[in-house]
Amino acid sequence: MKKGKPNLNTMVAELALLTETQREQLMLALEQLKAPISKEPVRITQLAGLGKEMWRQVDVGKYIQELRDEWSERKI
């Protein structure tokens, strides 16, 4: 199936389906897209904690098991 350009009206309508946490994550992502790109190099220590709000509600053990299951299903 060929994917075309996203439809803004559809995307806006689907925002109502997001949880409050997901909407906050979306706002952060949009702010980062809007921010000017710095020409200064980023130090790895500046990335500490970045995205931690995305993992708050994730069951880490379940997530890891799902990844392992995916690896088992891959054919090389």
Backbone atoms as SQL, in Angstrom:
CREATE TABLE atoms (id INTEGER PRIMARY KEY, chain TEXT, resi INTEGER, resn TEXT, atom TEXT, x REAL, y REAL, z REAL);
INSERT INTO atoms VALUES
  (1, 'A', 1, 'MET', 'N', 0.832, -1.173, 0.000),
  (2, 'A', 1, 'MET', 'CA', 0.000, 0.000, 0.000),
  (3, 'A', 1, 'MET', 'C', 0.884, 1.247, 0.000),
  (4, 'A', 2, 'LYS', 'N', 0.628, 2.136, -0.908),
  (5, 'A', 2, 'LYS', 'CA', 1.418, 3.347, -1.046),
  (6, 'A', 2, 'LYS', 'C', 0.946, 4.395, -0.043),
  (7, 'A', 3, 'LYS', 'N', 1.896, 4.953, 0.683),
  (8, 'A', 3, 'LYS', 'CA', 1.564, 5.982, 1.657),
  (9, 'A', 3, 'LYS', 'C', 1.763, 7.335, 1.017),
  (10, 'A', 4, 'GLY', 'N', 0.763, 8.193, 1.176),
  (11, 'A', 4, 'GLY', 'CA', 0.867, 9.548, 0.661),
  (12, 'A', 4, 'GLY', 'C', 1.178, 10.512, 1.785),
  (13, 'A', 5, 'LYS', 'N', 1.004, 11.756, 1.493),
  (14, 'A', 5, 'LYS', 'CA', 1.220, 12.807, 2.476),
  (15, 'A', 5, 'LYS', 'C', 0.160, 12.696, 3.570),
  (16, 'A', 6, 'PRO', 'N', 0.539, 12.868, 4.839),
  (17, 'A', 6, 'PRO', 'CA', -0.452, 12.785, 5.913),
  (18, 'A', 6, 'PRO', 'C', -1.517, 13.864, 5.752),
  (19, 'A', 7, 'ASN', 'N', -2.745, 13.536, 6.102),
  (20, 'A', 7, 'ASN', 'CA', -3.848, 14.477, 6.032),
  (21, 'A', 7, 'ASN', 'C', -3.960, 15.177, 7.381),
  (22, 'A', 8, 'LEU', 'N', -3.786, 16.484, 7.396),
  (23, 'A', 8, 'LEU', 'CA', -3.780, 17.245, 8.638),
  (24, 'A', 8, 'LEU', 'C', -5.102, 17.120, 9.378),
  (25, 'A', 9, 'ASN', 'N', -6.225, 17.188, 8.676),
  (26, 'A', 9, 'ASN', 'CA', -7.527, 17.095, 9.340),
  (27, 'A', 9, 'ASN', 'C', -7.702, 15.750, 10.033),
  (28, 'A', 10, 'THR', 'N', -7.256, 14.687, 9.397),
  (29, 'A', 10, 'THR', 'CA', -7.350, 13.352, 9.997),
  (30, 'A', 10, 'THR', 'C', -6.462, 13.282, 11.234),
  (31, 'A', 11, 'MET', 'N', -5.268, 13.827, 11.120),
  (32, 'A', 11, 'MET', 'CA', -4.340, 13.802, 12.253),
  (33, 'A', 11, 'MET', 'C', -4.918, 14.566, 13.444),
  (34, 'A', 12, 'VAL', 'N', -5.499, 15.727, 13.197),
  (35, 'A', 12, 'VAL', 'CA', -6.075, 16.527, 14.273),
  (36, 'A', 12, 'VAL', 'C', -7.236, 15.775, 14.919),
  (37, 'A', 13, 'ALA', 'N', -8.075, 15.127, 14.118),
  (38, 'A', 13, 'ALA', 'CA', -9.202, 14.366, 14.651),
  (39, 'A', 13, 'ALA', 'C', -8.716, 13.216, 15.536),
  (40, 'A', 14, 'GLU', 'N', -7.614, 12.595, 15.160),
  (41, 'A', 14, 'GLU', 'CA', -7.085, 11.469, 15.926),
  (42, 'A', 14, 'GLU', 'C', -6.420, 11.903, 17.230),
  (43, 'A', 15, 'LEU', 'N', -6.093, 13.186, 17.360),
  (44, 'A', 15, 'LEU', 'CA', -5.492, 13.676, 18.595),
  (45, 'A', 15, 'LEU', 'C', -6.421, 13.472, 19.788),
  (46, 'A', 16, 'ALA', 'N', -7.719, 13.504, 19.540),
  (47, 'A', 16, 'ALA', 'CA', -8.692, 13.306, 20.615),
  (48, 'A', 16, 'ALA', 'C', -8.590, 11.906, 21.213),
  (49, 'A', 17, 'LEU', 'N', -8.020, 10.973, 20.477),
  (50, 'A', 17, 'LEU', 'CA', -7.893, 9.596, 20.945),
  (51, 'A', 17, 'LEU', 'C', -6.673, 9.383, 21.837),
  (52, 'A', 18, 'LEU', 'N', -5.777, 10.359, 21.873),
  (53, 'A', 18, 'LEU', 'CA', -4.560, 10.232, 22.666),
  (54, 'A', 18, 'LEU', 'C', -4.836, 10.461, 24.149),
  (55, 'A', 19, 'THR', 'N', -4.043, 9.820, 24.978),
  (56, 'A', 19, 'THR', 'CA', -4.125, 10.064, 26.413),
  (57, 'A', 19, 'THR', 'C', -3.461, 11.411, 26.707),
  (58, 'A', 20, 'GLU', 'N', -3.668, 11.906, 27.910),
  (59, 'A', 20, 'GLU', 'CA', -3.060, 13.176, 28.286),
  (60, 'A', 20, 'GLU', 'C', -1.531, 13.088, 28.213),
  (61, 'A', 21, 'THR', 'N', -0.985, 11.959, 28.651),
  (62, 'A', 21, 'THR', 'CA', 0.465, 11.760, 28.611),
  (63, 'A', 21, 'THR', 'C', 0.962, 11.767, 27.166),
  (64, 'A', 22, 'GLN', 'N', 0.237, 11.105, 26.279),
  (65, 'A', 22, 'GLN', 'CA', 0.641, 11.066, 24.876),
  (66, 'A', 22, 'GLN', 'C', 0.572, 12.454, 24.253),
  (67, 'A', 23, 'ARG', 'N', -0.436, 13.236, 24.631),
  (68, 'A', 23, 'ARG', 'CA', -0.533, 14.609, 24.104),
  (69, 'A', 23, 'ARG', 'C', 0.640, 15.451, 24.595),
  (70, 'A', 24, 'GLU', 'N', 1.046, 15.256, 25.857),
  (71, 'A', 24, 'GLU', 'CA', 2.202, 15.978, 26.381),
  (72, 'A', 24, 'GLU', 'C', 3.466, 15.593, 25.622),
  (73, 'A', 25, 'GLN', 'N', 3.609, 14.297, 25.334),
  (74, 'A', 25, 'GLN', 'CA', 4.775, 13.830, 24.579),
  (75, 'A', 25, 'GLN', 'C', 4.778, 14.427, 23.178),
  (76, 'A', 26, 'LEU', 'N', 3.607, 14.520, 22.583),
  (77, 'A', 26, 'LEU', 'CA', 3.490, 15.103, 21.253),
  (78, 'A', 26, 'LEU', 'C', 3.887, 16.575, 21.279),
  (79, 'A', 27, 'MET', 'N', 3.438, 17.290, 22.293),
  (80, 'A', 27, 'MET', 'CA', 3.785, 18.704, 22.401),
  (81, 'A', 27, 'MET', 'C', 5.297, 18.894, 22.541),
  (82, 'A', 28, 'LEU', 'N', 5.929, 18.043, 23.337),
  (83, 'A', 28, 'LEU', 'CA', 7.390, 18.117, 23.485),
  (84, 'A', 28, 'LEU', 'C', 8.086, 17.857, 22.154),
  (85, 'A', 29, 'ALA', 'N', 7.592, 16.859, 21.425),
  (86, 'A', 29, 'ALA', 'CA', 8.192, 16.531, 20.127),
  (87, 'A', 29, 'ALA', 'C', 8.029, 17.689, 19.147),
  (88, 'A', 30, 'LEU', 'N', 6.857, 18.318, 19.143),
  (89, 'A', 30, 'LEU', 'CA', 6.622, 19.453, 18.245),
  (90, 'A', 30, 'LEU', 'C', 7.498, 20.643, 18.616),
  (91, 'A', 31, 'GLU', 'N', 7.687, 20.866, 19.903),
  (92, 'A', 31, 'GLU', 'CA', 8.557, 21.958, 20.341),
  (93, 'A', 31, 'GLU', 'C', 9.995, 21.730, 19.885),
  (94, 'A', 32, 'GLN', 'N', 10.432, 20.470, 19.914),
  (95, 'A', 32, 'GLN', 'CA', 11.792, 20.160, 19.474),
  (96, 'A', 32, 'GLN', 'C', 11.933, 20.380, 17.974),
  (97, 'A', 33, 'LEU', 'N', 10.891, 20.073, 17.214),
  (98, 'A', 33, 'LEU', 'CA', 10.941, 20.303, 15.769),
  (99, 'A', 33, 'LEU', 'C', 10.996, 21.791, 15.460),
  (100, 'A', 34, 'LYS', 'N', 10.321, 22.574, 16.276),
  (101, 'A', 34, 'LYS', 'CA', 10.243, 24.017, 16.074),
  (102, 'A', 34, 'LYS', 'C', 11.529, 24.716, 16.493),
  (103, 'A', 35, 'ALA', 'N', 12.226, 24.155, 17.475),
  (104, 'A', 35, 'ALA', 'CA', 13.435, 24.783, 18.016),
  (105, 'A', 35, 'ALA', 'C', 14.532, 24.842, 16.957),
  (106, 'A', 36, 'PRO', 'N', 15.286, 25.922, 16.947),
  (107, 'A', 36, 'PRO', 'CA', 16.396, 26.008, 15.990),
  (108, 'A', 36, 'PRO', 'C', 17.453, 24.956, 16.304),
  (109, 'A', 37, 'ILE', 'N', 18.082, 24.486, 15.278),
  (110, 'A', 37, 'ILE', 'CA', 19.122, 23.474, 15.438),
  (111, 'A', 37, 'ILE', 'C', 20.403, 24.157, 15.902),
  (112, 'A', 38, 'SER', 'N', 20.932, 23.666, 16.997),
  (113, 'A', 38, 'SER', 'CA', 22.163, 24.222, 17.553),
  (114, 'A', 38, 'SER', 'C', 23.353, 23.696, 16.775),
  (115, 'A', 39, 'LYS', 'N', 24.337, 24.558, 16.571),
  (116, 'A', 39, 'LYS', 'CA', 25.553, 24.132, 15.889),
  (117, 'A', 39, 'LYS', 'C', 26.586, 23.624, 16.876),
  (118, 'A', 40, 'GLU', 'N', 26.281, 23.764, 18.170),
  (119, 'A', 40, 'GLU', 'CA', 27.199, 23.271, 19.189),
  (120, 'A', 40, 'GLU', 'C', 27.024, 21.760, 19.333),
  (121, 'A', 41, 'PRO', 'N', 28.124, 21.055, 19.543),
  (122, 'A', 41, 'PRO', 'CA', 27.999, 19.609, 19.729),
  (123, 'A', 41, 'PRO', 'C', 27.258, 19.309, 21.027),
  (124, 'A', 42, 'VAL', 'N', 26.508, 18.229, 21.014),
  (125, 'A', 42, 'VAL', 'CA', 25.763, 17.810, 22.197),
  (126, 'A', 42, 'VAL', 'C', 26.613, 16.826, 22.977),
  (127, 'A', 43, 'ARG', 'N', 26.743, 17.063, 24.256),
  (128, 'A', 43, 'ARG', 'CA', 27.469, 16.137, 25.119),
  (129, 'A', 43, 'ARG', 'C', 26.515, 15.019, 25.531),
  (130, 'A', 44, 'ILE', 'N', 27.014, 13.816, 25.610),
  (131, 'A', 44, 'ILE', 'CA', 26.190, 12.669, 25.959),
  (132, 'A', 44, 'ILE', 'C', 25.513, 12.873, 27.311),
  (133, 'A', 45, 'THR', 'N', 26.155, 13.595, 28.209),
  (134, 'A', 45, 'THR', 'CA', 25.575, 13.830, 29.535),
  (135, 'A', 45, 'THR', 'C', 24.337, 14.725, 29.464),
  (136, 'A', 46, 'GLN', 'N', 24.200, 15.494, 28.390),
  (137, 'A', 46, 'GLN', 'CA', 23.027, 16.353, 28.220),
  (138, 'A', 46, 'GLN', 'C', 21.779, 15.530, 27.879),
  (139, 'A', 47, 'LEU', 'N', 21.971, 14.302, 27.474),
  (140, 'A', 47, 'LEU', 'CA', 20.846, 13.453, 27.080),
  (141, 'A', 47, 'LEU', 'C', 20.270, 12.662, 28.255),
  (142, 'A', 48, 'ALA', 'N', 20.881, 12.765, 29.417),
  (143, 'A', 48, 'ALA', 'CA', 20.420, 12.019, 30.591),
  (144, 'A', 48, 'ALA', 'C', 18.970, 12.370, 30.900),
  (145, 'A', 49, 'GLY', 'N', 18.145, 11.349, 31.013),
  (146, 'A', 49, 'GLY', 'CA', 16.740, 11.537, 31.360),
  (147, 'A', 49, 'GLY', 'C', 15.836, 11.905, 30.197),
  (148, 'A', 50, 'LEU', 'N', 16.401, 12.110, 29.022),
  (149, 'A', 50, 'LEU', 'CA', 15.606, 12.491, 27.863),
  (150, 'A', 50, 'LEU', 'C', 14.630, 11.375, 27.499),
  (151, 'A', 51, 'GLY', 'N', 13.364, 11.684, 27.435),
  (152, 'A', 51, 'GLY', 'CA', 12.353, 10.708, 27.056),
  (153, 'A', 51, 'GLY', 'C', 11.862, 9.839, 28.206),
  (154, 'A', 52, 'LYS', 'N', 12.279, 10.138, 29.434),
  (155, 'A', 52, 'LYS', 'CA', 11.901, 9.281, 30.554),
  (156, 'A', 52, 'LYS', 'C', 10.393, 9.228, 30.755),
  (157, 'A', 53, 'GLU', 'N', 9.684, 10.308, 30.414),
  (158, 'A', 53, 'GLU', 'CA', 8.233, 10.309, 30.585),
  (159, 'A', 53, 'GLU', 'C', 7.544, 9.291, 29.672),
  (160, 'A', 54, 'MET', 'N', 8.200, 8.938, 28.587),
  (161, 'A', 54, 'MET', 'CA', 7.634, 7.950, 27.659),
  (162, 'A', 54, 'MET', 'C', 7.642, 6.546, 28.266),
  (163, 'A', 55, 'TRP', 'N', 8.543, 6.285, 29.189),
  (164, 'A', 55, 'TRP', 'CA', 8.715, 4.941, 29.741),
  (165, 'A', 55, 'TRP', 'C', 8.000, 4.743, 31.075),
  (166, 'A', 56, 'ARG', 'N', 7.399, 5.796, 31.620),
  (167, 'A', 56, 'ARG', 'CA', 6.775, 5.707, 32.947),
  (168, 'A', 56, 'ARG', 'C', 5.734, 4.604, 33.052),
  (169, 'A', 57, 'GLN', 'N', 4.898, 4.466, 32.027),
  (170, 'A', 57, 'GLN', 'CA', 3.797, 3.510, 32.101),
  (171, 'A', 57, 'GLN', 'C', 4.104, 2.194, 31.399),
  (172, 'A', 58, 'VAL', 'N', 5.339, 1.985, 31.030),
  (173, 'A', 58, 'VAL', 'CA', 5.722, 0.773, 30.317),
  (174, 'A', 58, 'VAL', 'C', 6.190, -0.291, 31.304),
  (175, 'A', 59, 'ASP', 'N', 5.640, -1.493, 31.155),
  (176, 'A', 59, 'ASP', 'CA', 6.108, -2.643, 31.935),
  (177, 'A', 59, 'ASP', 'C', 7.383, -3.126, 31.249),
  (178, 'A', 60, 'VAL', 'N', 8.521, -2.826, 31.850),
  (179, 'A', 60, 'VAL', 'CA', 9.818, -3.090, 31.219),
  (180, 'A', 60, 'VAL', 'C', 10.013, -4.578, 30.927),
  (181, 'A', 61, 'GLY', 'N', 9.656, -5.435, 31.873),
  (182, 'A', 61, 'GLY', 'CA', 9.807, -6.873, 31.662),
  (183, 'A', 61, 'GLY', 'C', 9.002, -7.366, 30.469),
  (184, 'A', 62, 'LYS', 'N', 7.768, -6.890, 30.357),
  (185, 'A', 62, 'LYS', 'CA', 6.905, -7.274, 29.235),
  (186, 'A', 62, 'LYS', 'C', 7.481, -6.749, 27.915),
  (187, 'A', 63, 'TYR', 'N', 7.959, -5.497, 27.940),
  (188, 'A', 63, 'TYR', 'CA', 8.535, -4.890, 26.745),
  (189, 'A', 63, 'TYR', 'C', 9.750, -5.686, 26.250),
  (190, 'A', 64, 'ILE', 'N', 10.624, -6.050, 27.178),
  (191, 'A', 64, 'ILE', 'CA', 11.817, -6.819, 26.806),
  (192, 'A', 64, 'ILE', 'C', 11.430, -8.176, 26.239),
  (193, 'A', 65, 'GLN', 'N', 10.437, -8.820, 26.857),
  (194, 'A', 65, 'GLN', 'CA', 9.996, -10.119, 26.358),
  (195, 'A', 65, 'GLN', 'C', 9.415, -10.007, 24.960),
  (196, 'A', 66, 'GLU', 'N', 8.654, -8.941, 24.694),
  (197, 'A', 66, 'GLU', 'CA', 8.102, -8.722, 23.352),
  (198, 'A', 66, 'GLU', 'C', 9.225, -8.551, 22.329),
  (199, 'A', 67, 'LEU', 'N', 10.277, -7.822, 22.699),
  (200, 'A', 67, 'LEU', 'CA', 11.420, -7.655, 21.792),
  (201, 'A', 67, 'LEU', 'C', 12.096, -8.994, 21.520),
  (202, 'A', 68, 'ARG', 'N', 12.287, -9.773, 22.570),
  (203, 'A', 68, 'ARG', 'CA', 12.922, -11.079, 22.401),
  (204, 'A', 68, 'ARG', 'C', 12.072, -11.988, 21.513),
  (205, 'A', 69, 'ASP', 'N', 10.751, -11.923, 21.697),
  (206, 'A', 69, 'ASP', 'CA', 9.860, -12.717, 20.855),
  (207, 'A', 69, 'ASP', 'C', 9.992, -12.317, 19.388),
  (208, 'A', 70, 'GLU', 'N', 10.107, -11.022, 19.135),
  (209, 'A', 70, 'GLU', 'CA', 10.290, -10.528, 17.760),
  (210, 'A', 70, 'GLU', 'C', 11.593, -11.063, 17.178),
  (211, 'A', 71, 'TRP', 'N', 12.646, -11.065, 17.970),
  (212, 'A', 71, 'TRP', 'CA', 13.942, -11.550, 17.489),
  (213, 'A', 71, 'TRP', 'C', 13.853, -13.022, 17.132),
  (214, 'A', 72, 'SER', 'N', 13.117, -13.787, 17.937),
  (215, 'A', 72, 'SER', 'CA', 12.972, -15.220, 17.705),
  (216, 'A', 72, 'SER', 'C', 12.251, -15.508, 16.393),
  (217, 'A', 73, 'GLU', 'N', 11.319, -14.609, 16.029),
  (218, 'A', 73, 'GLU', 'CA', 10.516, -14.806, 14.825),
  (219, 'A', 73, 'GLU', 'C', 11.236, -14.384, 13.545),
  (220, 'A', 74, 'ARG', 'N', 12.283, -13.568, 13.680),
  (221, 'A', 74, 'ARG', 'CA', 13.003, -13.085, 12.492),
  (222, 'A', 74, 'ARG', 'C', 13.760, -14.224, 11.835),
  (223, 'A', 75, 'LYS', 'N', 13.758, -14.168, 10.513),
  (224, 'A', 75, 'LYS', 'CA', 14.529, -15.144, 9.759),
  (225, 'A', 75, 'LYS', 'C', 15.700, -14.432, 9.105),
  (226, 'A', 76, 'ILE', 'N', 16.853, -14.984, 9.284),
  (227, 'A', 76, 'ILE', 'CA', 18.068, -14.344, 8.747),
  (228, 'A', 76, 'ILE', 'C', 18.493, -15.057, 7.485);
